[in-house]
Amino acid sequence: MDSVTRPGPTTRTRIRQVTAGTARERRDDLATEEPLEIRIQAGETRRTVAITMRTPGHDFELAAGFLHGEGVIAPGDLSSIAYCTDDDVPPEARYNTVTVRLRGGRLPDLPGLDRHFMTSSACGVCGTASLDALHGRCSPLPAQEDLRVSPEVLYGLPHRLREGQGVFGKTGGLHAAGLFTAEGALLAIREDVGRHNAVDKLVGWAMMNGRLPLARHILMVSGRSSYEIMQKALAAGVPIVCAVSAPSSLAVDLAKEFGMTLVGFLREERFNIYSAPDRVLA
C-alpha cells in the first residue's frame, strides 16, 4: 500500500478566471470528494455496511462515528480500525476502504443499514428512521438544570468555527462541525464536503478518545441542521446543537422529542431557539 497515492483533502486543478471581462489561466484548489467504504468484522466474518462520499482525512473517526450514530457499536465494542488490505480491494481503492474490527466473535444486528449502502456527501442518508424507532435506542436527554450557556458564548461560536476551517480557506467548498465546551472553548473541529460526515468525524474523535457521552458540550455546524445531524448528536449525548442556518422541520421535531436545545440562524449576535430554551441564559 506504500506505493499507492493516498488522497488528500484538496485537489489541484486549472481554471479560467474571468474578472471584468478579462480572462486568465490559473491554478485552483478543490475540496476532494471520494467514496469511503465502511466494513465491519467480527471474528472471521465481515460485511460492508455503508459507502459514503467524503473528503479524505480522519477516515477512522468517520467510520467510528458513523457506526456509533447508527447504534451499531458502543465505545467498548471497538477493537481496531485500519485501511483494508483484503484481496478483493484493488490497491488504488485501499485508502478508500476501512475495516472496523469488533470485539467478540459475531457481527451485531444491522437493522435498517441497507439504506446506507450509498450515502451522498451533500444530502446525508436518503430516508430516515421514524422518531418512534429512534426511541428504541436513544433516551431523551436530562434537563441538566446546572447547564446554562450565555448568549455571548453562542455569539462567538461561528467565528471560532470559521477560524478553524483550514481547508475551507483554500477551497471555499467544505462544511465544518465544531465541538465546544459550555464556556465556548473549541475542543475539536472537522471538515468535510458533507455536514453529516463532519459530525461523524467529531463523534468518532470523541469515541476514540474516551469522551462519550458529550453531556456538557455544544455542537456547532456550518449551514443548516438536519434530522441526520440531530440523530448523530443525540446518540453522542450532545445537549445543545447550533447552526449558522435554518433547521429542517424534522430536526426540530427530534430536538423537542428528546429534550435537545436547537439553535439556528446563529450569526451577527442573533439566533433563534427552536426547542429546550432553558439551557440558554437570555
TINU-13278 format. One line per 5 residues: number of its first residue (from 0); their letters; for each residue x, y, z of N, C-alpha, C. Coordinates in pm, 1 decimal, decimal comma. Layout:
BEGIN
NUM> a> X/Y/Z/X/Y/Z/X/Y/Z  ...
END
This chain:
BEGIN
0> mdsvt> 81,9/-120,6/0,0/0,0/0,0/0,0/85,9/126,5/0,0  216,2/112,5/34,4/301,6/229,5/37,8/317,2/292,8/-99,3  305,2/215,1/-208,7/323,8/268,0/-343,2/198,9/336,3/-397,2  87,1/327,3/-322,1/-38,4/386,8/-365,9/-46,8/530,1/-314,6  -85,9/620,9/-401,9/-101,0/760,2/-361,8/-224,7/776,1/-274,8
5> rpgpt> -204,5/830,4/-158,8/-315,8/849,6/-65,8/-386,6/979,9/-97,4  -519,5/977,1/-115,5/-590,3/1101,5/-148,1/-585,6/1199,2/-33,0  -574,1/1326,2/-65,0/-571,7/1431,7/35,9/-700,5/1511,1/35,2  -714,5/1606,7/126,5/-838,8/1682,9/136,0/-860,1/1782,8/23,7  -753,7/1816,3/-49,7/-767,2/1910,0/-161,0/-708,8/1850,5/-287,5
10> trtri> -761,8/1896,3/-401,6/-716,3/1851,8/-533,4/-688,5/1974,6/-619,0  -572,1/1978,3/-682,3/-532,5/2092,4/-764,5/-588,6/2078,3/-905,9  -637,1/2189,9/-962,4/-689,0/2189,5/-1098,7/-653,5/2321,2/-1165,5  -674,7/2327,1/-1297,2/-653,8/2450,2/-1372,8/-788,5/2508,6/-1409,6  -802,4/2639,2/-1396,6/-928,1/2705,7/-1430,3/-899,4/2829,0/-1515,8
15> rqvta> -1004,7/2878,0/-1581,0/-1000,1/3007,8/-1648,2/-1085,3/3104,2/-1566,9  -1023,8/3202,0/-1508,9/-1092,3/3300,2/-1425,0/-1121,4/3426,4/-1505,8  -1246,8/3468,7/-1502,9/-1289,1/3587,0/-1577,4/-1327,5/3695,6/-1478,4  -1260,3/3810,3/-1486,7/-1285,9/3924,3/-1399,6/-1299,6/4049,9/-1485,2  -1417,5/4114,7/-1475,7/-1443,7/4237,3/-1551,1/-1413,9/4217,9/-1699,9
20> gtare> -1450,2/4101,2/-1752,3/-1434,2/4074,4/-1894,3/-1296,6/4027,7/-1935,5  -1204,5/4017,5/-1840,4/-1069,0/3973,8/-1871,4/-1046,4/3833,3/-1817,4  -996,7/3743,6/-1902,0/-974,9/3604,6/-1862,6/-827,1/3577,9/-1839,6  -800,6/3493,7/-1740,6/-662,4/3449,5/-1718,6/-664,4/3305,7/-1667,5  -560,7/3232,6/-1701,5/-547,6/3094,2/-1656,4/-477,4/3092,3/-1521,0
25> rrddl> -528,8/3009,0/-1431,6/-465,7/2998,1/-1300,3/-494,9/2861,5/-1239,2  -421,3/2829,5/-1134,6/-445,9/2707,1/-1060,1/-548,0/2733,2/-949,6  -619,3/2628,0/-913,1/-719,5/2641,6/-807,8/-722,3/2512,2/-726,5  -759,9/2524,3/-600,7/-773,6/2408,4/-513,4/-920,6/2373,3/-496,8  -952,8/2245,3/-514,4/-1087,5/2194,5/-494,9/-1091,7/2105,7/-371,0
30> ateep> -1207,8/2101,9/-305,2/-1227,9/2005,3/-198,1/-1240,9/1866,9/-260,1  -1158,6/1773,7/-216,0/-1161,9/1637,4/-269,4/-1288,5/1566,3/-224,1  -1350,1/1494,7/-315,9/-1466,3/1411,5/-282,9/-1441,6/1272,5/-340,0  -1433,5/1173,1/-252,0/-1411,8/1034,9/-293,8/-1495,3/942,2/-205,5  -1523,7/821,2/-253,7/-1603,2/728,7/-172,7/-1521,4/667,0/-60,6
35> leiri> -1587,5/636,3/48,5/-1527,9/558,5/156,8/-1620,6/441,8/186,5  -1568,9/321,0/169,6/-1645,2/201,2/203,9/-1613,0/162,4/348,1  -1717,6/144,7/428,3/-1700,6/108,0/568,7/-1740,2/-37,9/586,0  -1645,1/-119,1/630,8/-1670,1/-259,4/658,6/-1657,3/-285,2/808,6  -1733,8/-381,7/858,6/-1715,7/-425,3/996,5/-1678,6/-572,7/995,4
40> qaget> -1599,0/-612,7/1094,8/-1553,4/-750,9/1102,7/-1558,4/-796,9/1247,5  -1611,6/-916,0/1269,4/-1610,2/-982,2/1399,5/-1567,0/-1125,0/1376,6  -1459,4/-1167,1/1440,4/-1403,8/-1297,9/1410,3/-1359,0/-1302,4/1265,8  -1405,8/-1401,0/1192,0/-1369,9/-1413,5/1050,7/-1480,6/-1362,4/958,6  -1586,0/-1305,6/1017,2/-1698,9/-1258,9/937,8/-1688,9/-1108,6/917,8
45> rrtva> -1705,3/-1065,0/794,5/-1702,5/-921,6/766,6/-1816,2/-884,8/672,0  -1853,8/-758,4/676,7/-1963,0/-711,3/591,9/-1945,3/-563,2/563,4  -1975,8/-523,4/441,0/-1981,7/-381,6/407,1/-2115,0/-325,2/456,7  -2108,1/-216,7/534,1/-2231,0/-159,5/589,4/-2266,3/-24,7/527,9  -2171,2/42,3/464,3/-2202,6/172,8/405,3/-2094,1/213,6/308,2
50> itmrt> -2133,9/293,8/210,0/-2039,7/363,1/123,4/-2082,3/509,5/124,3  -1993,6/595,8/170,0/-2027,5/737,3/179,7/-1928,5/819,3/98,2  -1977,0/925,4/37,0/-1889,6/1019,2/-32,5/-1838,6/1119,3/69,4  -1706,2/1132,2/76,7/-1647,7/1215,1/181,7/-1523,3/1285,4/133,5  -1474,2/1379,0/214,5/-1343,6/1438,8/193,6/-1240,9/1356,2/270,4
55> pghdf> -1138,5/1303,3/203,6/-1039,8/1221,6/274,3/-976,2/1296,4/391,6  -950,1/1223,1/495,9/-895,1/1279,1/619,0/-978,9/1237,2/737,4  -914,6/1190,4/844,7/-985,0/1142,8/964,3/-1085,5/1032,6/928,9  -1043,2/944,3/838,9/-1133,7/839,0/792,2/-1172,1/741,6/902,9  -1079,1/711,1/992,9/-1110,6/617,8/1101,4/-1214,2/678,4/1195,8
60> elaag> -1200,4/806,7/1222,7/-1300,3/875,7/1305,3/-1436,5/875,1/1236,9  -1436,3/897,6/1106,6/-1561,3/896,8/1031,8/-1630,6/761,7/1043,1  -1555,8/654,0/1026,0/-1614,4/519,9/1034,8/-1668,3/492,4/1174,5  -1590,1/525,0/1276,9/-1633,6/500,0/1414,5/-1754,8/584,5/1449,4  -1753,2/711,3/1411,0/-1865,7/799,4/1442,0/-1992,2/758,7/1370,2
65> flhge> -1978,6/716,1/1245,1/-2095,4/671,0/1170,1/-2158,4/549,4/1236,5  -2077,3/450,4/1270,1/-2130,8/327,9/1329,6/-2190,6/354,1/1467,2  -2131,2/445,4/1543,4/-2189,8/479,2/1673,7/-2322,1/551,3/1655,7  -2328,1/644,8/1562,5/-2451,3/720,0/1540,4/-2566,5/634,0/1493,9  -2535,3/523,6/1426,2/-2638,6/432,3/1378,4/-2672,4/323,7/1480,5
70> gviap> -2609,1/329,6/1597,5/-2638,7/231,6/1700,9/-2578,2/95,1/1675,5  -2481,9/86,5/1583,6/-2420,4/-41,9/1552,4/-2318,3/-81,3/1658,6  -2240,2/16,4/1706,0/-2137,9/-14,3/1805,4/-2143,5/86,0/1919,8  -2097,3/40,6/2036,3/-2072,0/125,5/2151,9/-1920,7/138,5/2167,0  -1873,3/236,0/2245,5/-1727,6/253,6/2256,9/-1652,4/127,0/2295,0
75> gdlss> -1708,8/42,5/2381,3/-1638,5/-77,5/2423,6/-1632,4/-187,5/2319,9  -1707,3/-172,1/2209,7/-1709,2/-275,8/2105,3/-1591,4/-267,1/2010,4  -1524,2/-154,6/2008,8/-1422,3/-128,2/1907,2/-1290,2/-194,4/1943,6  -1239,0/-276,3/1851,6/-1108,4/-339,1/1871,6/-1000,2/-263,2/1795,4  -1021,4/-239,1/1666,1/-923,2/-166,0/1586,0/-990,4/-115,5/1459,0
80> iayct> -926,0/-18,0/1395,9/-970,4/33,7/1266,3/-847,7/45,6/1177,5  -858,7/0,6/1053,6/-745,5/7,2/961,8/-796,6/15,4/819,1  -711,9/68,3/730,1/-743,1/61,4/588,2/-737,7/-84,7/543,9  -824,4/-119,1/451,0/-846,8/-258,7/415,8/-743,5/-308,5/315,2  -687,3/-425,5/343,4/-593,6/-488,8/250,6/-646,0/-624,0/202,7
85> dddvp> -779,0/-643,4/209,3/-838,0/-768,5/161,3/-810,4/-786,4/12,6  -809,0/-912,4/-30,4/-776,0/-943,4/-169,5/-874,5/-883,6/-268,8  -1000,5/-860,4/-225,5/-1099,9/-807,9/-318,8/-1092,3/-656,7/-335,0  -1000,4/-592,1/-264,7/-986,0/-447,2/-274,4/-864,2/-414,9/-359,8  -882,4/-352,6/-476,6/-767,2/-317,9/-559,8/-679,3/-215,1/-489,2
90> peary> -550,2/-213,4/-518,8/-458,8/-122,5/-448,0/-502,9/23,1/-451,3  -556,6/67,8/-564,2/-595,3/209,4/-574,7/-715,5/244,9/-489,2  -786,6/144,5/-436,0/-904,4/169,6/-353,8/-878,8/146,9/-205,2  -757,2/109,8/-167,9/-733,9/69,7/-28,7/-742,5/186,2/69,2  -706,8/304,8/26,7/-723,5/420,2/114,6/-866,8/472,4/112,8
95> ntvtv> -952,5/407,6/37,4/-1094,8/441,6/35,8/-1179,5/329,2/94,9  -1117,0/236,9/165,8/-1188,1/124,8/227,5/-1135,4/106,2/369,4  -1225,2/107,5/465,5/-1187,3/97,3/606,5/-1255,8/-24,6/667,4  -1180,5/-102,7/744,3/-1236,7/-215,6/817,7/-1234,7/-185,2/967,0  -1351,5/-191,9/1027,6/-1365,7/-171,6/1172,2/-1378,2/-309,4/1236,0
100> rlrgg> -1280,2/-348,0/1314,2/-1281,6/-478,4/1381,0/-1343,0/-464,6/1519,8  -1435,5/-556,8/1548,3/-1509,9/-552,6/1673,8/-1461,5/-661,1/1768,5  -1480,2/-635,9/1895,3/-1454,0/-739,0/1995,1/-1566,3/-842,6/1986,5  -1535,9/-964,6/2018,2/-1637,5/-1068,4/2009,8/-1631,9/-1140,0/1876,6  -1707,3/-1248,6/1867,1/-1696,4/-1334,0/1751,1/-1807,8/-1325,0/1651,1
105> rlpdl> -1909,3/-1238,8/1674,9/-2018,8/-1231,1/1578,7/-2058,4/-1086,0/1554,8  -2105,8/-1061,6/1432,7/-2147,6/-926,8/1396,3/-2274,9/-888,5/1471,4  -2291,9/-760,7/1502,8/-2416,6/-716,2/1566,2/-2530,4/-714,7/1465,8  -2652,4/-705,6/1517,1/-2766,7/-686,4/1428,4/-2751,4/-554,2/1356,4  -2791,8/-551,6/1231,0/-2776,0/-431,2/1149,7/-2910,9/-388,5/1093,3
110> pgldr> -3005,4/-351,6/1178,7/-3137,8/-315,2/1128,6/-3134,0/-185,4/1050,6  -3192,8/-189,2/931,8/-3209,5/-66,5/855,1/-3085,0/-13,7/787,2  -2970,9/-82,1/800,5/-2849,6/-25,4/743,5/-2842,4/-39,1/592,1  -2931,9/-116,1/530,4/-2932,0/-124,7/384,4/-2955,3/12,0/320,7  -3023,5/100,2/392,3/-3049,0/234,3/337,1/-2921,0/315,3/325,8
115> hfmts> -2812,1/270,4/391,1/-2687,1/343,9/389,8/-2589,8/294,2/284,3  -2631,8/198,3/202,0/-2530,3/138,2/115,0/-2466,1/241,6/24,3  -2539,9/344,3/-14,2/-2477,5/455,4/-85,0/-2526,4/583,9/-22,2  -2435,4/661,2/32,7/-2468,9/783,1/104,2/-2407,5/901,9/33,2  -2486,4/1003,3/7,5/-2437,2/1123,4/-59,1/-2372,1/1216,3/41,1
120> sacgv> -2260,8/1277,3/2,2/-2195,8/1372,5/91,2/-2276,6/1499,7/105,5  -2362,1/1529,2/8,8/-2432,8/1656,3/7,9/-2558,6/1654,6/92,6  -2633,8/1545,0/87,2/-2766,1/1547,9/148,1/-2779,7/1454,1/266,2  -2675,3/1380,7/301,0/-2688,6/1285,4/410,1/-2753,5/1158,9/360,4  -2792,8/1074,7/452,7/-2853,4/947,6/416,1/-2992,2/971,4/361,0
125> cgtas> -3023,8/905,2/252,3/-3154,8/920,0/191,2/-3255,9/833,4/265,6  -3359,1/893,9/319,8/-3455,8/822,5/401,4/-3412,4/826,2/546,7  -3507,6/836,8/637,4/-3475,1/845,1/779,3/-3563,6/750,8/857,8  -3509,3/701,5/967,9/-3590,2/620,8/1058,5/-3689,6/712,1/1128,3  -3800,5/657,6/1168,4/-3901,5/737,1/1238,8/-3854,2/769,7/1378,3
130> ldalh> -3915,6/871,9/1438,2/-3881,3/907,3/1575,3/-3913,5/793,1/1670,3  -4018,0/718,9/1640,8/-4051,1/603,8/1725,8/-3938,6/502,0/1724,6  -3882,3/475,7/1608,5/-3772,0/379,9/1600,1/-3649,8/431,3/1674,8  -3628,6/563,9/1671,5/-3514,2/622,7/1740,5/-3526,4/605,0/1891,5  -3649,8/605,6/1941,8/-3670,7/583,2/2084,4/-3622,6/446,2/2127,5
135> grcsp> -3614,8/352,0/2033,9/-3572,6/217,7/2068,7/-3427,2/209,0/2110,2  -3344,3/308,3/2072,1/-3202,9/301,6/2107,6/-3148,1/429,1/2170,6  -3228,3/535,2/2178,4/-3184,0/659,4/2240,4/-3288,6/706,9/2341,0  -3242,7/760,3/2451,9/-3332,3/813,5/2554,2/-3331,2/965,6/2549,2  -3441,5/1030,2/2589,0/-3440,1/1176,6/2598,2/-3329,2/1224,1/2690,8
140> lpaqe> -3270,9/1338,5/2660,1/-3161,2/1390,5/2740,8/-3215,0/1452,0/2869,6  -3140,0/1443,4/2979,4/-3184,5/1503,8/3105,1/-3190,3/1655,5/3094,9  -3267,4/1716,2/3182,7/-3287,3/1861,7/3177,3/-3158,8/1938,0/3206,4  -3070,3/1885,7/3290,3/-2941,9/1949,4/3323,1/-2961,7/2093,0/3371,3  -3028,6/2106,7/3486,1/-3055,2/2240,5/3538,8/-2928,2/2322,3/3561,8
145> dlrvs> -2814,0/2253,1/3580,5/-2688,8/2325,4/3605,1/-2614,0/2360,8/3477,2  -2668,8/2323,1/3361,5/-2603,7/2356,4/3234,8/-2675,7/2475,1/3170,5  -2610,7/2590,0/3175,0/-2665,1/2710,4/3115,2/-2553,8/2781,0/3039,5  -2581,2/2823,2/2917,5/-2482,2/2897,4/2840,0/-2535,7/3036,5/2811,8  -2445,6/3131,2/2802,6/-2484,7/3270,3/2780,0/-2494,7/3298,9/2631,1
150> pevly> -2574,5/3397,9/2593,3/-2576,7/3438,9/2452,3/-2439,0/3477,1/2400,8  -2356,6/3536,2/2487,3/-2223,5/3579,0/2444,2/-2138,4/3459,3/2402,0  -2152,3/3348,6/2472,9/-2080,1/3226,8/2433,1/-2125,1/3182,3/2294,2  -2255,5/3180,8/2271,1/-2307,0/3137,9/2141,4/-2265,4/3234,0/2030,1  -2265,7/3363,8/2057,0/-2226,3/3460,5/1954,6/-2086,4/3431,2/1900,7
155> glphr> -1997,8/3381,5/1985,0/-1859,2/3360,8/1943,2/-1833,9/3232,8/1866,3  -1930,5/3140,8/1865,9/-1905,2/3009,3/1804,6/-1882,7/3014,7/1653,7  -1965,1/3087,7/1574,8/-1941,3/3088,0/1429,6/-1802,3/3137,6/1391,8  -1753,8/3240,9/1461,8/-1620,3/3294,0/1431,5/-1512,5/3191,8/1464,2  -1524,4/3125,3/1578,0/-1424,5/3025,0/1614,6/-1428,3/2906,8/1518,8
160> lregq> -1549,0/2869,7/1475,2/-1561,0/2761,0/1378,2/-1493,2/2799,2/1247,1  -1520,4/2919,0/1199,4/-1462,3/2964,0/1072,5/-1310,5/2974,9/1082,9  -1259,3/3020,7/1195,4/-1114,2/3032,0/1212,7/-1044,7/2896,5/1202,5  -1115,0/2791,8/1244,7/-1054,9/2659,4/1243,3/-1067,1/2585,2/1112,3  -1132,8/2642,6/1012,4/-1155,7/2574,8/884,4/-1039,1/2598,8/789,3
165> gvfgk> -932,0/2523,8/808,6/-813,8/2542,1/725,6/-835,6/2504,5/580,5  -902,5/2393,2/555,2/-923,4/2350,3/416,5/-1024,9/2439,2/346,8  -1126,8/2485,8/420,1/-1223,5/2578,3/361,1/-1153,4/2704,9/313,1  -1053,2/2749,9/388,1/-980,8/2869,0/347,4/-913,2/2853,5/212,9  -874,7/2729,6/177,5/-811,2/2704,7/48,1/-912,7/2684,7/-63,5
170> tgglh> -1027,2/2621,6/-31,1/-1119,5/2577,3/-135,7/-1252,5/2651,3/-136,9  -1297,0/2700,7/-23,2/-1429,7/2761,9/-14,3/-1541,7/2661,5/-32,2  -1511,9/2531,6/-22,4/-1611,7/2431,1/-57,6/-1632,6/2321,7/44,9  -1610,2/2350,3/173,2/-1626,8/2247,4/274,4/-1716,1/2295,7/388,6  -1789,8/2201,5/445,8/-1864,4/2226,8/568,6/-1776,9/2192,8/688,1
175> aaglf> -1821,6/2235,4/804,6/-1746,0/2209,4/926,0/-1839,9/2180,2/1041,5  -1789,1/2104,1/1137,2/-1856,5/2081,2/1264,4/-1753,7/2101,5/1373,8  -1791,6/2175,2/1477,2/-1700,5/2202,8/1587,2/-1761,1/2160,3/1718,9  -1677,4/2109,1/1807,9/-1721,0/2069,2/1941,3/-1663,8/2168,8/2041,3  -1752,5/2225,7/2123,1/-1714,7/2330,1/2217,3/-1756,6/2291,8/2358,7
180> taega> -1686,2/2348,5/2457,2/-1730,9/2338,0/2595,1/-1845,9/2435,6/2617,4  -1911,2/2423,4/2732,2/-2020,2/2515,0/2765,0/-1970,0/2657,6/2782,9  -1839,0/2673,7/2801,1/-1779,8/2807,4/2813,7/-1733,1/2861,9/2679,5  -1749,6/2785,2/2572,8/-1715,7/2833,3/2439,3/-1576,0/2798,7/2392,2  -1503,3/2713,5/2465,9/-1369,4/2674,2/2422,4/-1379,3/2565,2/2315,6
185> llair> -1305,8/2580,9/2207,0/-1306,7/2483,8/2097,8/-1221,9/2363,5/2135,5  -1281,7/2244,6/2129,7/-1210,1/2120,9/2158,6/-1160,9/2052,0/2032,3  -1243,4/2049,7/1928,6/-1205,3/1983,0/1803,9/-1293,1/2035,3/1692,1  -1237,6/2033,5/1570,6/-1313,1/2073,9/1452,8/-1280,2/1977,0/1340,2  -1380,5/1942,9/1260,3/-1360,4/1855,5/1145,8/-1431,8/1914,7/1025,0
190> edvgr> -1371,2/1895,1/907,2/-1427,2/1947,7/782,5/-1459,9/1832,8/687,3  -1557,5/1855,7/601,4/-1593,4/1755,4/501,7/-1688,4/1819,8/401,1  -1700,0/1758,0/283,4/-1796,9/1806,1/185,9/-1939,9/1786,0/235,7  -1959,4/1698,4/332,9/-2091,4/1677,2/391,0/-2093,0/1712,9/538,6  -2193,0/1789,4/580,2/-2203,1/1825,9/722,4/-2213,1/1701,7/810,4
195> hnavd> -2292,2/1603,3/764,6/-2310,6/1484,7/847,7/-2181,3/1406,7/862,6  -2095,7/1407,0/759,8/-1965,1/1343,0/771,4/-1877,4/1415,1/872,7  -1881,2/1548,4/870,3/-1802,4/1625,6/966,3/-1844,8/1593,6/1109,2  -1975,9/1576,9/1130,7/-2024,9/1540,0/1264,2/-1979,1/1399,6/1300,4  -1985,9/1305,4/1206,1/-1936,5/1170,1/1233,3/-1789,9/1171,8/1274,0
200> klvgw> -1709,7/1252,4/1206,1/-1567,4/1259,8/1239,4/-1547,8/1312,2/1381,5  -1626,7/1410,1/1421,2/-1617,2/1462,8/1557,9/-1657,3/1358,1/1660,3  -1769,7/1291,2/1635,9/-1815,6/1188,3/1728,9/-1714,7/1074,3/1735,6  -1658,9/1037,5/1621,0/-1556,4/934,0/1619,6/-1433,8/975,3/1699,6  -1394,1/1101,7/1687,0/-1281,7/1153,7/1766,6/-1311,6/1141,0/1915,7
205> ammng> -1432,1/1181,0/1955,4/-1469,1/1172,2/2096,2/-1473,2/1027,0/2143,6  -1527,0/939,3/2060,2/-1536,6/798,3/2096,0/-1398,9/735,9/2113,3  -1308,6/763,0/2019,7/-1176,6/701,8/2023,9/-1088,1/761,2/2132,2  -1130,2/873,5/2190,7/-1055,2/936,3/2299,3/-1126,5/925,5/2433,9  -1227,6/837,4/2440,3/-1294,7/811,5/2567,0/-1374,5/926,9/2622,1
210> rlpla> -1431,7/1010,9/2534,3/-1502,9/1129,9/2578,9/-1654,9/1116,2/2574,7  -1707,4/1007,0/2522,6/-1852,6/990,7/2516,3/-1907,2/947,8/2651,2  -2029,3/993,3/2687,1/-2116,0/1086,0/2613,3/-2072,4/1231,9/2631,8  -2111,9/1314,9/2537,5/-2074,1/1456,6/2537,3/-2182,6/1539,6/2606,9  -2202,3/1510,4/2735,3/-2319,3/1561,9/2806,0/-2313,2/1711,0/2836,1
215> rhilm> -2197,2/1772,1/2836,2/-2185,5/1913,8/2869,8/-2112,7/1989,5/2758,5  -2151,3/1960,7/2636,6/-2083,4/2020,0/2522,5/-2182,6/2082,1/2425,7  -2128,3/2162,0/2335,3/-2206,5/2227,3/2230,3/-2151,7/2181,9/2095,2  -2241,1/2142,9/2006,4/-2203,7/2111,2/1868,4/-2245,3/2227,0/1779,8  -2151,3/2277,3/1701,1/-2178,6/2387,0/1606,9/-2151,0/2338,3/1466,9
220> vsgrs> -2248,3/2355,8/1375,5/-2230,8/2312,1/1238,0/-2250,1/2429,6/1143,3  -2175,3/2426,9/1033,6/-2195,7/2525,6/928,7/-2322,4/2489,5/852,0  -2386,6/2587,4/793,1/-2507,8/2560,3/715,8/-2625,9/2527,7/804,3  -2709,3/2434,2/756,0/-2834,5/2403,8/825,9/-2818,4/2282,1/915,8  -2914,4/2263,9/1005,3/-2919,7/2142,6/1087,2/-3033,7/2055,3/1035,2
225> syeim> -3004,4/1927,2/1019,4/-3099,5/1832,6/963,6/-3131,4/1724,6/1066,4  -3227,9/1640,4/1032,9/-3259,7/1525,3/1117,5/-3135,8/1439,0/1136,6  -3061,1/1416,7/1030,1/-2944,5/1328,8/1037,0/-2842,2/1381,2/1137,3  -2817,3/1511,5/1134,2/-2721,4/1570,3/1227,6/-2772,7/1560,8/1371,1  -2900,5/1587,2/1390,3/-2956,8/1580,5/1525,3/-2953,2/1437,3/1578,4
230> qkala> -2976,9/1340,1/1492,7/-2971,5/1199,8/1535,0/-2831,4/1163,3/1583,0  -2730,0/1206,3/1509,4/-2592,8/1176,0/1547,7/-2556,1/1246,8/1678,0  -2600,1/1371,5/1694,3/-2572,7/1445,5/1817,7/-2642,4/1380,0/1936,7  -2766,3/1335,5/1916,9/-2839,9/1268,0/2023,9/-2768,4/1140,7/2067,3  -2725,2/1060,2/1972,1/-2655,8/935,7/2005,9/-2527,8/962,2/2084,3
235> agvpi> -2464,8/1077,5/2060,5/-2342,9/1114,2/2132,5/-2372,2/1185,9/2263,6  -2500,0/1213,8/2292,2/-2537,0/1279,5/2417,0/-2516,7/1429,1/2418,6  -2509,9/1493,3/2301,9/-2487,6/1638,4/2295,2/-2618,2/1711,4/2327,3  -2621,9/1798,4/2428,8/-2747,2/1863,7/2465,6/-2780,1/1989,1/2385,6  -2679,2/2055,0/2326,3/-2700,2/2182,3/2256,9/-2639,3/2173,3/2117,6
240> vcavs> -2720,9/2196,1/2016,4/-2675,0/2195,5/1877,3/-2704,8/2330,9/1815,9  -2604,6/2392,8/1756,4/-2618,2/2524,4/1694,5/-2581,2/2516,5/1546,6  -2647,3/2598,8/1466,8/-2620,1/2601,6/1323,6/-2625,5/2744,9/1273,0  -2546,9/2770,7/1170,0/-2545,1/2903,9/1110,0/-2675,8/2933,4/1038,3  -2738,1/2830,1/982,1/-2858,6/2848,7/902,5/-2979,0/2785,8/972,1
245> apssl> -3082,7/2756,7/894,1/-3210,1/2711,5/949,2/-3209,5/2561,6/975,0  -3292,5/2514,8/1068,0/-3312,3/2371,0/1084,5/-3424,0/2322,8/993,3  -3427,1/2193,5/969,6/-3541,0/2134,5/899,9/-3651,8/2106,6/1000,8  -3771,8/2082,3/950,9/-3884,1/2056,4/1039,9/-3862,4/1929,9/1122,4  -3803,1/1827,4/1060,7/-3781,9/1703,2/1132,6/-3671,0/1716,9/1236,2
250> avdla> -3575,0/1803,6/1209,1/-3471,9/1831,9/1309,5/-3533,8/1893,7/1433,9  -3626,8/1985,4/1413,7/-3695,3/2048,4/1527,1/-3780,6/1946,8/1601,5  -3850,3/1860,9/1527,5/-3932,0/1757,3/1591,8/-3845,4/1667,0/1679,4  -3730,7/1626,5/1626,8/-3642,0/1538,5/1703,2/-3591,8/1609,9/1828,3  -3551,1/1736,1/1813,4/-3499,5/1811,3/1927,8/-3604,6/1822,7/2037,9
255> kefgm> -3727,2/1851,5/2000,3/-3834,7/1864,2/2100,0/-3864,3/1729,5/2164,8  -3866,1/1624,6/2085,3/-3899,6/1491,3/2134,8/-3797,4/1440,9/2237,5  -3669,2/1477,8/2217,2/-3562,9/1422,7/2300,9/-3497,9/1525,7/2393,0  -3558,2/1642,5/2406,2/-3509,4/1740,3/2502,8/-3377,6/1804,2/2467,9  -3349,2/1821,8/2338,9/-3225,6/1885,8/2294,8/-3251,0/2033,4/2266,9
260> tlvgf> -3154,1/2116,8/2299,3/-3162,7/2259,2/2267,2/-3109,6/2279,7/2125,7  -3195,3/2331,9/2038,7/-3158,6/2352,1/1898,9/-3161,5/2501,5/1867,3  -3046,2/2552,3/1823,6/-3029,6/2694,5/1791,5/-3000,6/2706,7/1642,6  -3069,9/2797,0/1575,4/-3048,3/2820,8/1433,5/-3026,9/2967,5/1403,3  -2981,8/2995,5/1280,8/-2953,9/3133,3/1236,5/-2861,0/3204,3/1334,1
265> lreer> -2759,0/3132,0/1381,6/-2663,2/3189,3/1476,1/-2559,6/3268,6/1398,8  -2578,5/3398,3/1398,0/-2488,4/3486,5/1324,9/-2512,6/3630,3/1369,0  -2405,2/3709,2/1368,1/-2412,7/3853,1/1394,6/-2492,7/3885,3/1521,0  -2461,0/3817,0/1627,8/-2519,2/3841,7/1759,6/-2671,5/3828,9/1760,2  -2720,7/3728,3/1689,4/-2861,5/3692,6/1698,8/-2875,8/3543,9/1670,6
270> fniys> -2984,2/3487,2/1719,9/-3012,3/3346,4/1694,7/-3156,9/3317,1/1731,3  -3207,0/3206,0/1681,5/-3339,1/3154,8/1717,3/-3321,7/3026,2/1797,2  -3403,3/3008,1/1900,7/-3403,6/2884,1/1978,0/-3532,4/2809,7/1943,7  -3519,3/2686,6/1893,9/-3634,3/2611,9/1845,9/-3686,9/2510,5/1947,2  -3605,8/2477,2/2046,9/-3650,2/2377,6/2146,1/-3563,6/2389,9/2270,9
275> apdrv> -3620,1/2346,1/2384,0/-3548,7/2345,5/2512,8/-3469,8/2474,0/2536,8  -3537,3/2590,5/2539,6/-3467,2/2718,1/2551,0/-3404,2/2742,5/2687,5  -3438,7/2663,8/2790,3/-3390,6/2692,8/2925,0/-3240,2/2675,6/2940,3  -3174,8/2606,7/2847,8/-3029,6/2592,6/2858,2/-2954,9/2719,3/2814,7  -3026,6/2816,4/2760,8/-2965,4/2941,9/2715,0/-3011,8/3055,2/2804,5
280> la> -2917,5/3126,0/2864,6/-2949,0/3238,6/2952,5/-2979,0/3361,5/2866,9  -3105,6/3388,1/2845,9/-3141,8/3502,2/2761,1/-3256,0/3577,5/2828,8
END
